[in-house]
């Protein structure tokens, strides 16, 4: 019997327009033109890095590595981080770092990571409502004035499995065998995951389970998206990378075949499916892990 069966049974700069007192030297048109130039630069960078990720399996893997570290970032922003500071581990704007009592080096202030954030709504000339985007400047912890020790947390395989069980959108049932010696399989008819634990290592179970949880996540409406199996495989990689599970056996040789001929906007939509599944599953895992870290309630002493 598998040992895992029981589980599944100070202010440095401002990006805003000048304050009222500074308006005598403020040229609104110049400021707007500067902001437009920033947006155009980021849009061009986004299209360029998207094309690279779509055409090169190594770049696609690098994107997944970045997305695994910043699962709350959109796919487009994760790629922008990858293009500008691929080794980034912790990002925030100046207000974020100030609240943490950490300050960015003076000579690094001119080297922000540029990402996009939603601005206001506007009415399109062709009809309908669109969303404008603004450039946001963030900085990595490596740009700080003093060395900041990374937040590290090593989770054992059992803890990861318990979190995955809690995060799964469908029930998980342990079975003795599966076709083709698969480790796990999502059944769309019963909306459940069958899991084989016999003969598998903890890492094998986690890799198999994350893939099928991703498949279930992307099939919630009953209609899995195009290339769902490929996307679920990518989600599995990103989740395993995030939680320190060995990913050396993953291969993305087919990524260029699937994504390479598409327009940047379409590629970003495909990557957004991956990002959304990673963020949703990782978010539920975090909730389960945080609850597991809470000390048990103690009875009041009389």
C-alpha positions as CSV (number, residue, x, y, z in Angstrom):
1,X,0.0,0.0,0.0
2,X,1.3,3.5,-0.9
3,X,2.3,5.7,2.0
4,X,0.3,8.5,0.4
5,X,-3.1,6.7,0.0
6,X,-4.5,8.1,3.2
7,X,-4.3,11.7,1.9
8,X,-6.7,11.0,-0.8
9,X,-8.9,8.9,0.9
10,X,10.5,57.4,2.6
11,X,9.0,58.6,-0.8
12,X,11.5,58.4,-3.6
13,X,9.6,59.4,-6.6
14,X,6.1,59.9,-7.9
15,X,4.4,58.6,-11.0
16,X,1.5,60.9,-10.7
17,X,1.1,64.4,-12.2
18,X,2.7,67.1,-10.2
19,X,0.9,68.5,-7.2
20,X,-1.1,71.7,-7.3
21,X,1.8,73.7,-6.0
22,X,4.0,72.6,-8.9
23,X,1.6,73.3,-11.7
24,X,3.2,76.6,-12.7
25,X,6.0,74.5,-14.2
26,X,3.8,71.7,-15.3
27,X,3.0,71.2,-19.0
28,X,0.0,68.9,-19.3
29,X,0.6,68.2,-23.0
30,X,4.3,67.2,-22.4
31,X,3.3,65.0,-19.5
32,X,0.6,63.2,-21.5
33,X,3.1,62.8,-24.4
34,X,5.7,61.3,-22.1
35,X,3.1,58.8,-20.7
36,X,2.0,57.9,-24.2
37,X,5.7,57.2,-25.2
38,X,6.1,55.0,-22.2
39,X,3.0,53.0,-23.1
40,X,4.1,52.7,-26.7
41,X,7.5,51.4,-25.5
42,X,5.9,48.8,-23.3
43,X,3.4,47.7,-25.9
44,X,6.2,47.2,-28.4
45,X,8.3,45.3,-25.8
46,X,5.2,43.1,-25.0
47,X,4.7,42.2,-28.6
48,X,8.4,41.4,-29.0
49,X,8.7,39.2,-25.9
50,X,5.4,37.5,-26.8
51,X,6.7,36.5,-30.2
52,X,9.9,35.1,-28.6
53,X,8.0,33.0,-26.1
54,X,5.7,31.7,-28.9
55,X,8.6,30.7,-31.2
56,X,11.2,29.4,-28.8
57,X,10.5,26.4,-26.4
58,X,13.3,27.6,-24.1
59,X,11.7,31.1,-23.8
60,X,8.3,29.4,-23.2
61,X,9.8,27.5,-20.3
62,X,11.4,30.7,-19.0
63,X,8.0,32.4,-19.2
64,X,6.5,29.6,-17.1
65,X,9.3,30.0,-14.5
66,X,8.5,33.7,-14.2
67,X,4.8,33.1,-14.0
68,X,5.3,30.5,-11.3
69,X,7.0,33.2,-9.2
70,X,4.5,35.9,-10.0
71,X,1.3,33.9,-10.4
72,X,-0.8,37.0,-9.5
73,X,0.6,38.9,-12.5
74,X,-1.1,38.7,-15.8
75,X,0.5,36.7,-18.5
76,X,1.5,39.9,-20.3
77,X,3.1,41.4,-17.2
78,X,4.9,38.1,-16.4
79,X,6.5,38.3,-19.9
80,X,7.4,41.9,-19.4
81,X,9.2,41.0,-16.1
82,X,10.9,38.2,-18.0
83,X,12.1,40.6,-20.7
84,X,13.5,43.2,-18.3
85,X,14.6,41.4,-15.2
86,X,14.3,37.6,-15.7
87,X,15.8,36.7,-12.3
88,X,13.4,38.9,-10.3
89,X,11.9,37.2,-7.2
90,X,10.0,39.9,-5.4
91,X,8.6,43.0,-7.0
92,X,6.9,46.1,-5.7
93,X,6.5,49.8,-6.4
94,X,8.2,52.4,-4.2
95,X,5.3,52.7,-1.8
96,X,5.4,48.9,-1.3
97,X,9.1,48.9,-0.5
98,X,8.7,52.0,1.7
99,X,6.0,50.3,3.8
100,X,8.4,47.3,4.2
101,X,11.1,49.8,5.3
102,X,13.2,48.9,2.4
103,X,14.6,51.5,0.0
104,X,15.8,51.1,-3.6
105,X,19.3,52.2,-4.5
106,X,19.5,55.6,-5.9
107,X,21.2,54.5,-9.1
108,X,18.6,51.8,-9.6
109,X,15.7,54.2,-9.6
110,X,16.3,54.8,-13.3
111,X,16.0,51.0,-13.9
112,X,12.4,50.1,-13.0
113,X,10.6,47.1,-14.4
114,X,7.8,48.4,-16.5
115,X,4.4,46.6,-16.4
116,X,0.9,47.6,-17.3
117,X,-2.1,48.2,-15.0
118,X,-5.7,49.0,-15.9
119,X,-6.7,52.6,-16.0
120,X,-10.1,54.1,-16.8
121,X,-12.8,53.0,-19.0
122,X,-13.5,54.7,-22.4
123,X,-16.0,54.4,-25.2
124,X,-14.5,53.0,-28.4
125,X,-15.1,54.9,-31.7
126,X,-16.5,51.7,-33.1
127,X,-18.8,51.3,-30.1
128,X,-18.4,49.4,-26.9
129,X,-16.4,50.1,-23.8
130,X,-12.6,49.6,-23.6
131,X,-10.1,49.8,-20.8
132,X,-7.1,52.1,-21.0
133,X,-3.7,50.9,-19.5
134,X,-1.0,52.8,-17.6
135,X,2.6,52.0,-17.2
136,X,3.5,51.0,-13.6
137,X,7.1,51.1,-12.3
138,X,8.1,48.3,-10.0
139,X,11.5,47.2,-8.6
140,X,13.0,43.9,-7.6
141,X,14.3,43.2,-4.2
142,X,17.8,42.8,-5.7
143,X,17.7,46.5,-6.4
144,X,17.3,47.4,-2.7
145,X,19.9,49.4,-0.7
146,X,20.5,46.5,1.7
147,X,20.5,42.8,1.3
148,X,17.1,41.3,2.0
149,X,16.9,37.6,2.8
150,X,14.5,35.8,0.6
151,X,11.4,34.3,2.2
152,X,11.9,30.6,1.9
153,X,9.6,27.8,2.9
154,X,10.4,24.2,2.0
155,X,7.3,22.0,1.9
156,X,7.4,18.2,2.0
157,X,5.6,16.1,-0.5
158,X,2.8,15.1,1.9
159,X,2.1,18.8,2.7
160,X,1.9,19.7,-1.0
161,X,-0.4,16.7,-1.7
162,X,-2.8,17.8,1.1
163,X,-2.8,21.3,-0.4
164,X,-3.5,19.9,-3.8
165,X,-6.4,17.8,-2.5
166,X,-7.9,20.9,-0.9
167,X,-7.3,22.9,-4.1
168,X,-8.8,20.4,-6.5
169,X,-12.1,21.6,-8.1
170,X,-13.3,17.9,-8.3
171,X,-13.1,14.9,-6.0
172,X,-10.0,12.7,-6.1
173,X,-10.3,8.9,-5.9
174,X,-7.5,6.4,-5.5
175,X,-7.5,3.5,-7.9
176,X,-5.1,0.6,-8.4
177,X,-4.6,0.9,-12.1
178,X,-5.1,3.4,-15.0
179,X,-4.7,3.1,-18.7
180,X,-1.2,3.5,-20.1
181,X,0.2,3.4,-16.6
182,X,-0.8,7.0,-16.1
183,X,-0.5,8.5,-12.6
184,X,-3.8,10.4,-12.7
185,X,-6.7,11.0,-15.1
186,X,-9.5,13.5,-15.1
187,X,-12.8,12.0,-16.0
188,X,-15.1,14.6,-17.6
189,X,-18.2,12.4,-17.3
190,X,-18.0,11.9,-13.5
191,X,-16.2,15.2,-12.9
192,X,-13.6,13.5,-10.8
193,X,-9.9,12.6,-10.8
194,X,-8.7,9.1,-10.6
195,X,-5.3,8.8,-9.0
196,X,-2.8,5.8,-9.0
197,X,-0.4,5.9,-6.1
198,X,1.0,2.4,-6.2
199,X,4.6,2.3,-7.5
200,X,4.9,6.0,-7.8
201,X,7.1,8.4,-6.0
202,X,5.8,11.5,-4.2
203,X,7.1,13.6,-7.0
204,X,5.4,11.4,-9.7
205,X,2.1,11.7,-7.8
206,X,2.3,15.5,-7.6
207,X,3.3,15.9,-11.2
208,X,0.4,13.7,-12.4
209,X,-2.1,15.3,-10.0
210,X,-1.2,18.9,-10.9
211,X,-1.8,18.1,-14.6
212,X,-5.2,16.6,-14.1
213,X,-6.3,19.3,-11.6
214,X,-5.4,21.8,-14.2
215,X,-7.4,19.9,-16.8
216,X,-10.4,19.9,-14.4
217,X,-9.9,23.6,-13.7
218,X,-10.0,24.4,-17.4
219,X,-13.0,22.2,-18.0
220,X,-15.3,23.8,-15.4
221,X,-17.8,25.0,-18.0
222,X,-17.8,21.6,-19.6
223,X,-15.9,22.7,-22.7
224,X,-12.1,22.6,-22.2
225,X,-10.3,25.2,-24.3
226,X,-8.3,24.4,-27.4
227,X,-5.0,22.7,-26.7
228,X,-6.2,22.0,-23.1
229,X,-3.8,19.0,-22.6
230,X,-0.8,21.2,-23.6
231,X,-2.0,24.0,-21.3
232,X,-2.6,21.6,-18.4
233,X,0.9,20.2,-18.8
234,X,2.3,23.8,-18.7
235,X,0.2,24.5,-15.5
236,X,1.6,21.4,-13.9
237,X,5.1,22.5,-14.7
238,X,4.5,26.0,-13.2
239,X,2.9,24.6,-10.0
240,X,5.7,22.1,-9.5
241,X,8.3,24.8,-10.1
242,X,6.5,27.0,-7.6
243,X,6.5,24.4,-4.9
244,X,10.0,23.0,-5.4
245,X,9.0,19.7,-7.1
246,X,11.5,18.4,-9.7
247,X,10.6,19.6,-13.2
248,X,13.6,18.2,-15.1
249,X,11.5,15.7,-17.0
250,X,9.2,18.3,-18.6
251,X,9.7,19.1,-22.3
252,X,8.0,21.9,-24.3
253,X,9.3,21.0,-27.8
254,X,5.8,21.4,-29.2
255,X,5.2,24.9,-27.8
256,X,6.4,26.6,-31.0
257,X,4.2,24.3,-33.1
258,X,1.2,25.3,-31.1
259,X,1.9,29.0,-30.5
260,X,4.4,30.1,-33.1
261,X,2.2,31.0,-36.0
262,X,-0.3,33.1,-33.9
263,X,-0.6,36.9,-33.5
264,X,0.8,38.3,-30.2
265,X,-2.7,39.1,-28.9
266,X,-3.8,35.6,-29.5
267,X,-0.7,34.1,-27.9
268,X,-1.4,36.2,-24.8
269,X,-4.9,34.9,-24.6
270,X,-3.6,31.3,-24.7
271,X,-1.0,32.1,-22.1
272,X,-3.7,33.7,-20.0
273,X,-5.6,30.4,-19.8
274,X,-2.4,28.9,-18.3
275,X,-1.8,31.8,-16.0
276,X,-5.4,31.8,-14.7
277,X,-5.3,28.1,-13.9
278,X,-2.0,28.5,-12.1
279,X,-3.3,31.5,-10.1
280,X,-6.6,29.8,-9.2
281,X,-5.0,26.5,-8.0
282,X,-2.1,28.2,-6.3
283,X,-4.5,30.6,-4.5
284,X,-6.5,27.7,-3.1
285,X,-3.3,25.9,-2.2
286,X,-2.1,28.9,-0.3
287,X,-5.3,29.1,1.6
288,X,-5.0,25.5,2.6
289,X,-1.3,25.9,3.5
290,X,-2.0,29.0,5.6
291,X,-4.8,27.2,7.5
292,X,-2.4,24.3,8.1
293,X,0.1,26.7,9.7
294,X,-2.3,28.2,12.2
295,X,-1.7,26.9,15.7
296,X,-4.5,24.6,17.0
297,X,-7.1,26.3,19.2
298,X,-6.3,25.9,22.9
299,X,-8.9,25.5,25.5
300,X,-9.1,28.3,28.0
301,X,-7.5,27.4,31.3
302,X,-9.8,27.7,34.4
